[in-house]
Amino acid sequence: MVCFLQGTNTPTPLLLSFWQFNKTWQYLRCHSLAILADGSAVRLPPAEHEGTVEQDYVAEYIKVTVSLATARTLAESRLVEFKICNMEGRFSEGDLQGLRDVIKVLTPQ
């Protein structure tokens, strides 16, 4: 599972996206997303699911739009954990640093 933030020149909204490639559909019927930042629940709107069937795999994308404030909360956290349906994961240090870099670019000094 990989995630990224995508934004434009305006600081909001930002798109938090997770994607995964599998042999079969994993999140077609269930794509709920929950995030904990340093153990505290992060309020999120409902996640959206997109997917495509390729020649020998399924590409699935779970997307949620977040505010700059929510993205900043995630970026300032030491541990960000997520759960999509029954699959759990956490942001790597590289993911968190990338998020911090995005926030730094979007936040005027």
Secondary structure, 3 states (H helix, E strand, C coil): CEEEEECCCCCCCEEEEEEEEECCCCCCCCCCEEEEECCEEECCCCCEEEEEECCCCEEEEEEEEECHHHHHHHHCCCCEEEEECCEEEECCHHHHHHHHHHHHHHCCC
